[in-house]
């Protein structure tokens, strides 16, 4: 069975339709490496040529640079032909005299600006205004609460405080903007299944952007978040289908997993999955792109890219790969992951993951859902 990457799917109960293959714009904002302006816009142009019509960005990606580049590539295209998703939670402020720009994964970010967390009503309104100006667009299709999870914050008390600020203050702004038609749909863009579920229960959301928690390596969302979203009519966009690169294949020592070098046990598990794919004549990255979309709740996957060739390759993998049902011998025995033993320390404790550890490396849900 194959998928056309340009085929539209309805995003939950919203009025929005998105292509099954979307574009994650974190890399072109300087997520891990600098990228010239022209090259970044060319990547978005290539995504458009391949039929991609869902574009996801954030003020945090490159401290505004990603939104500027996405806007430059899209603002002169017919507005009704694409869906634009961005996020709230950080506003950008100019550096103060003597203040240095932060370094790290966003080292290619816009110089002279620094992000400031703000999930309040006023902060949401300010963030939306800034995003619209950077993008050059008068309305946003999807607006997501960004990074209210333990993995990002690393402190339970601060996480609780930000969650309460969103629900008691920022959510009101989101709902008002949705009612006014400035935003088409609201949701959350998070790294953790449990926090997505907590938000889903606390507000009237249209969708969730779940990063990396329903992939060939992890299916923790299948038993908790997905049933609740199905009951409430919430759609799901799946970010990070390659789990930060390890599933982009071939699996190598030093491969990245969840924004950091993969632990040995994860590399071993990915290699077992790659071996299963090989026995059935399927490339690992093609399986990684197909697998999430076999679930009816997932409307789109949004891998990132730094070059047009990556976009074309992902589109080819999405449209041309064929997946055989895995035989009985490839069934796994999975465990629920959580806490330090599940990953690389306490910052990964609350993601609600199911990690496969069987000889074949595939879970029952994978076997049943592979097309």
C-alpha positions as CSV (number, residue, x, y, z in Angstrom):
1,X,0.0,0.0,0.0
2,X,1.3,3.5,-0.8
3,X,0.3,7.0,0.1
4,X,0.2,10.1,-2.1
5,X,2.0,12.8,-0.1
6,X,-0.2,15.4,-1.6
7,X,-3.5,13.7,-0.5
8,X,-5.4,15.9,1.9
9,X,-6.7,14.7,5.2
10,X,-9.0,16.5,7.5
11,X,-7.4,17.6,10.8
12,X,-9.7,16.3,13.4
13,X,-13.0,18.1,13.7
14,X,-11.5,21.4,12.3
15,X,-12.3,22.7,8.9
16,X,-8.6,22.4,7.9
17,X,-7.3,19.8,5.4
18,X,-3.6,19.1,5.4
19,X,-1.3,17.1,3.1
20,X,-0.1,13.9,4.6
21,X,3.5,15.0,4.1
22,X,4.2,18.4,5.8
23,X,7.3,20.5,6.2
24,X,8.9,21.1,9.6
25,X,10.8,24.4,9.4
26,X,13.0,24.1,12.5
27,X,16.1,23.2,10.5
28,X,15.9,26.2,8.2
29,X,15.8,28.5,11.3
30,X,19.2,27.3,12.4
31,X,18.1,24.4,14.6
32,X,21.5,22.8,14.5
33,X,23.4,24.5,11.7
34,X,23.5,27.8,9.8
35,X,21.9,27.9,6.4
36,X,22.2,30.7,3.9
37,X,19.0,32.7,3.2
38,X,18.6,31.7,-0.4
39,X,19.2,28.0,0.3
40,X,16.6,28.0,3.1
41,X,13.9,29.5,0.9
42,X,14.8,27.1,-1.9
43,X,14.1,24.2,0.5
44,X,10.6,25.6,1.1
45,X,10.1,26.1,-2.6
46,X,11.1,22.5,-3.2
47,X,8.6,21.3,-0.7
48,X,5.9,23.3,-2.5
49,X,7.0,21.8,-5.8
50,X,6.6,18.3,-4.3
51,X,3.0,19.1,-3.3
52,X,3.6,19.8,0.4
53,X,1.0,22.3,1.7
54,X,1.4,22.1,5.4
55,X,4.2,24.2,6.9
56,X,5.1,24.2,10.6
57,X,7.3,26.8,12.2
58,X,7.8,28.6,15.5
59,X,9.1,31.9,16.9
60,X,11.7,29.8,18.7
61,X,13.2,28.2,15.6
62,X,16.2,30.5,15.0
63,X,14.7,33.2,17.3
64,X,12.4,34.3,14.5
65,X,14.5,33.4,11.5
66,X,12.4,30.3,10.6
67,X,9.2,32.4,10.5
68,X,10.9,35.1,8.4
69,X,12.1,32.5,5.9
70,X,8.9,30.5,5.7
71,X,7.0,33.8,5.2
72,X,9.4,34.9,2.4
73,X,8.8,31.6,0.6
74,X,5.0,31.5,1.1
75,X,3.5,35.0,1.4
76,X,3.2,35.6,-2.3
77,X,1.6,32.2,-3.0
78,X,-2.2,31.8,-3.0
79,X,-3.2,31.9,0.7
80,X,-6.0,29.4,0.3
81,X,-3.6,26.8,-1.0
82,X,-1.5,26.2,2.1
83,X,-1.9,25.6,5.8
84,X,0.5,27.5,8.1
85,X,1.2,26.3,11.7
86,X,3.2,28.3,14.3
87,X,3.4,28.4,18.0
88,X,3.1,30.6,21.2
89,X,5.0,30.5,24.5
90,X,8.0,32.7,23.6
91,X,8.2,36.2,22.4
92,X,11.3,37.7,20.9
93,X,13.0,40.7,22.5
94,X,16.1,42.6,21.4
95,X,19.3,41.9,23.3
96,X,20.1,44.4,26.1
97,X,23.4,46.3,26.0
98,X,26.1,44.0,27.1
99,X,23.9,40.9,26.8
100,X,25.2,38.0,24.7
101,X,23.0,35.8,22.4
102,X,22.5,32.3,23.7
103,X,24.2,29.4,22.0
104,X,23.4,25.8,21.4
105,X,21.1,24.1,18.9
106,X,19.9,27.4,17.6
107,X,23.3,28.8,16.9
108,X,22.1,29.8,13.4
109,X,19.4,32.0,15.0
110,X,18.6,35.6,14.2
111,X,21.2,37.8,15.7
112,X,20.3,40.5,18.2
113,X,17.2,38.7,19.7
114,X,16.6,36.4,22.6
115,X,13.4,34.4,23.5
116,X,11.4,35.2,26.6
117,X,8.8,32.7,27.9
118,X,5.3,34.2,28.2
119,X,2.2,32.0,28.2
120,X,-0.1,34.8,29.5
121,X,-3.1,36.3,27.7
122,X,-1.0,39.4,26.7
123,X,2.0,37.2,25.9
124,X,-0.1,35.1,23.4
125,X,-1.5,38.2,21.8
126,X,2.0,39.7,21.5
127,X,3.4,36.5,20.1
128,X,0.7,36.2,17.5
129,X,1.3,39.8,16.4
130,X,5.0,39.2,16.1
131,X,4.5,36.0,14.1
132,X,2.1,37.6,11.7
133,X,4.6,40.4,11.1
134,X,7.5,38.0,10.5
135,X,5.5,35.8,8.3
136,X,3.8,38.6,6.4
137,X,0.4,36.9,6.9
138,X,-2.8,38.4,8.3
139,X,-4.1,35.1,9.7
140,X,-2.7,31.8,11.0
141,X,-4.2,28.4,10.3
142,X,-2.9,26.5,13.4
143,X,-1.6,28.0,16.6
144,X,0.1,25.6,19.1
145,X,1.1,26.0,22.7
146,X,4.8,25.2,22.6
147,X,7.1,23.3,24.9
148,X,5.0,23.1,28.1
149,X,6.6,19.8,29.0
150,X,9.1,18.5,31.5
151,X,11.6,17.6,28.8
152,X,11.9,21.3,27.9
153,X,11.5,22.9,31.3
154,X,13.3,20.4,33.5
155,X,11.5,21.5,36.7
156,X,8.2,20.2,37.9
157,X,7.2,23.3,39.8
158,X,7.9,25.6,36.9
159,X,6.1,23.2,34.6
160,X,3.0,23.3,36.8
161,X,3.2,27.1,36.9
162,X,3.4,27.5,33.2
163,X,0.6,24.9,32.6
164,X,-1.6,27.0,35.0
165,X,-0.7,30.2,33.2
166,X,-1.7,28.8,29.9
167,X,-5.0,27.3,31.1
168,X,-6.0,30.3,33.3
169,X,-4.8,33.1,31.0
170,X,-3.2,32.2,27.6
171,X,-5.9,29.8,26.6
172,X,-8.5,32.6,26.7
173,X,-6.5,34.5,24.1
174,X,-6.3,31.4,21.9
175,X,-10.0,30.8,22.1
176,X,-10.8,34.5,21.3
177,X,-8.5,34.5,18.3
178,X,-10.1,31.3,17.0
179,X,-13.6,32.7,17.5
180,X,-12.5,35.9,15.6
181,X,-11.2,33.8,12.7
182,X,-7.6,35.0,13.1
183,X,-6.7,31.3,13.9
184,X,-8.3,28.3,12.3
185,X,-7.4,25.7,14.9
186,X,-5.6,25.6,18.3
187,X,-3.6,22.9,20.0
188,X,-0.3,22.0,21.6
189,X,3.1,21.2,20.1
190,X,4.9,19.0,22.7
191,X,7.4,16.3,23.2
192,X,5.5,14.3,25.8
193,X,2.4,12.2,25.5
194,X,1.2,12.8,29.1
195,X,1.3,16.6,28.8
196,X,-0.6,16.5,25.5
197,X,-3.2,14.4,27.3
198,X,-3.4,16.8,30.2
199,X,-3.9,19.8,27.9
200,X,-6.5,17.9,25.9
201,X,-8.5,17.3,29.0
202,X,-8.2,20.9,30.2
203,X,-9.4,22.8,27.1
204,X,-11.3,22.7,23.9
205,X,-8.5,21.9,21.5
206,X,-8.6,21.0,17.8
207,X,-5.4,19.1,17.4
208,X,-2.1,18.1,18.9
209,X,1.4,18.1,17.3
210,X,3.2,15.3,19.0
211,X,6.9,15.1,18.5
212,X,8.5,11.7,18.2
213,X,6.2,9.7,20.4
214,X,4.5,7.6,17.8
215,X,7.2,6.1,15.6
216,X,8.8,2.8,14.7
217,X,10.7,3.1,18.0
218,X,8.0,4.4,20.3
219,X,4.2,4.0,20.5
220,X,3.3,5.2,24.1
221,X,0.6,7.5,22.7
222,X,-1.4,4.6,21.3
223,X,-3.0,3.5,24.6
224,X,-3.6,6.9,26.2
225,X,-3.6,10.0,24.1
226,X,-4.9,8.5,20.8
227,X,-8.2,7.1,22.3
228,X,-9.0,10.4,24.0
229,X,-8.3,12.4,20.9
230,X,-10.5,10.1,18.9
231,X,-13.3,10.5,21.4
232,X,-13.0,14.3,21.3
233,X,-12.4,14.6,17.5
234,X,-8.9,16.0,17.9
235,X,-6.5,15.5,15.0
236,X,-2.8,14.7,15.4
237,X,0.2,15.9,13.4
238,X,3.3,13.8,14.0
239,X,6.6,15.6,14.3
240,X,9.9,13.9,14.3
241,X,9.0,10.7,12.4
242,X,12.8,9.9,12.3
243,X,13.2,10.4,16.0
244,X,15.8,13.2,15.3
245,X,17.6,11.2,12.7
246,X,18.2,7.6,13.9
247,X,15.4,6.3,11.7
248,X,16.6,8.2,8.6
249,X,19.0,5.3,8.1
250,X,21.3,3.6,7.7
251,X,21.6,3.2,11.5
252,X,25.1,4.2,12.6
253,X,26.9,4.6,15.9
254,X,26.5,8.2,17.0
255,X,23.1,8.6,15.4
256,X,20.8,11.2,16.9
257,X,17.7,10.3,18.9
258,X,15.5,12.9,20.6
259,X,17.9,15.8,19.9
260,X,21.0,14.0,21.4
261,X,23.3,11.1,20.6
262,X,21.4,7.8,20.9
263,X,22.1,5.4,23.8
264,X,23.5,2.1,22.7
265,X,20.3,0.2,23.5
266,X,18.3,2.5,21.2
267,X,20.9,2.0,18.4
268,X,20.6,-1.7,18.8
269,X,16.8,-1.6,18.7
270,X,16.8,0.6,15.6
271,X,19.2,-1.9,13.9
272,X,16.8,-4.7,14.7
273,X,14.0,-2.8,13.1
274,X,16.2,-2.0,10.1
275,X,16.9,-5.7,9.7
276,X,13.2,-6.5,9.7
277,X,12.6,-3.8,7.0
278,X,15.5,-5.3,5.0
279,X,14.0,-8.8,5.1
280,X,10.8,-7.3,3.5
281,X,12.6,-5.2,0.9
282,X,11.7,-1.9,2.6
283,X,14.1,1.0,3.4
284,X,14.0,2.0,7.1
285,X,13.3,5.7,6.4
286,X,10.4,4.8,4.1
287,X,8.9,2.6,6.8
288,X,9.4,5.4,9.3
289,X,7.4,7.8,7.2
290,X,4.6,5.3,6.3
291,X,4.1,3.9,9.8
292,X,2.5,6.9,11.6
293,X,0.1,7.6,8.7
294,X,-1.4,4.1,8.9
295,X,-3.2,5.3,12.1
296,X,-6.4,7.1,11.2
297,X,-5.9,9.9,13.7
298,X,-2.7,11.2,12.2
299,X,-3.4,13.7,9.5
300,X,0.2,14.5,8.6
301,X,3.8,13.9,9.4
302,X,6.3,16.8,9.3
303,X,9.9,15.8,8.9
304,X,12.4,18.7,8.7
305,X,14.9,19.2,5.9
306,X,18.0,21.3,5.2
307,X,18.1,20.7,1.5
308,X,15.7,20.3,-1.4
309,X,17.0,16.8,-2.1
310,X,15.8,15.7,1.3
311,X,12.3,17.0,0.5
312,X,12.2,15.2,-2.8
313,X,13.5,12.0,-1.2
314,X,10.9,12.1,1.5
315,X,8.1,12.6,-1.0
316,X,9.4,9.7,-3.0
317,X,9.5,7.5,0.1
318,X,6.0,8.5,1.0
319,X,4.5,7.9,-2.4
320,X,6.4,4.9,-3.6
321,X,7.3,2.6,-0.7
322,X,5.4,-0.6,-0.2
323,X,5.2,-2.4,3.2
324,X,4.5,-6.1,3.7
325,X,2.7,-7.4,6.7
326,X,5.2,-8.6,9.3
327,X,5.0,-12.4,9.9
328,X,4.3,-13.8,13.2
329,X,8.0,-14.3,14.0
330,X,8.5,-10.6,13.8
331,X,6.0,-9.8,16.6
332,X,7.6,-8.1,19.6
333,X,7.1,-8.0,23.3
334,X,7.1,-4.4,24.4
335,X,7.6,-2.6,27.7
336,X,6.2,0.7,28.9
337,X,9.1,3.1,29.2
338,X,9.4,5.8,31.9
339,X,12.0,7.1,34.3
340,X,15.7,7.0,34.1
341,X,15.8,3.4,33.0
342,X,13.9,4.2,29.9
343,X,16.3,6.8,28.4
344,X,19.0,9.2,29.2
345,X,18.0,10.6,32.6
346,X,15.2,12.4,34.4
347,X,14.4,14.9,31.6
348,X,12.9,12.1,29.6
349,X,10.9,10.6,32.4
350,X,7.4,11.8,31.5
351,X,7.1,11.0,27.9
352,X,5.0,7.9,28.2
353,X,6.9,5.8,25.7
354,X,6.6,2.2,24.7
355,X,10.0,0.9,23.6
356,X,10.4,-2.4,21.8
357,X,13.0,-4.8,22.9
358,X,12.1,-8.0,21.1
359,X,14.5,-9.8,18.7
360,X,12.6,-8.4,15.7
361,X,12.3,-4.9,17.0
362,X,8.7,-4.2,16.0
363,X,5.7,-3.8,18.2
364,X,2.3,-5.4,17.9
365,X,0.8,-2.1,16.9
366,X,3.5,-1.7,14.2
367,X,2.7,-5.2,12.8
368,X,-1.0,-4.5,12.8
369,X,-0.8,-1.0,11.3
370,X,1.8,-1.3,8.7
371,X,0.1,-1.0,5.3
